[in-house]
Amino acid sequence: MPTGAVLVNENKAIVYRGRNRVNEIYAPEYQTCSNRLAHAEINVLLQVRQTDSDTVSSHVLHTTTEPCVLCFGAIVMSGVRSIRYAASDPVAGGTGLSKSTNTFILNRNINIQQAPKILSKV
């Protein structure tokens, strides 16, 4: 699946970028490939260093497709607090977990926005 993601700072500059590398045999440093976990969002988040943890909450993760359950969980754990995505994923989309009764997720107050429907139609 040709999914891409970027993490942008408060000045809208791209800090990290990643793409789906599930079927690739090479990945840049701090990214993964050749496995079912090599999603675009994961490859972005793997680049975030511990020293970035104080600033990453003000960054926005932009992705072409609604993050799956795996990626949404990684976003929750990463410290990123804003997600923007273009196309919804009715099969594996995980952003609905933000409405769960799980206090760990709820306390993160993640801001999730989907692009206008006209952009998400395939």
Helices and strands as residue ranges (DSSP letters): E 4-8, E 14-19, H 40-45, G 50-52, G 56-58, E 60-65, H 69-78, E 82-87, G 95-99, H 103-106, E 111-114, H 117-120
